[in-house]
Amino acid sequence: MSGDVADSKMERSKWSRCKRNFCTGDLVLIVDDKAPRNSWLVGRFMKTISDAQGMPPPDS
């Protein structure tokens, strides 16, 4: 097998485990290329949307 085929058959750990989703009230850092260096913009989730299983809805 070539390296490309072997790599494609390996389990992708990043997407195989469920992780906590963002919740209402969570703090986040906002990336702004125009903000001064070492200046961190902070935001807060005001509302989140999830399905019956608590997962975010798929993109339309």
Protein Blocks (a to p, Z undefined) as FASTA:
>chain_A
ZZklmmmmpccfklmpccddddehiacddddfkbcehiacddddfbdcddfkopacddZZ
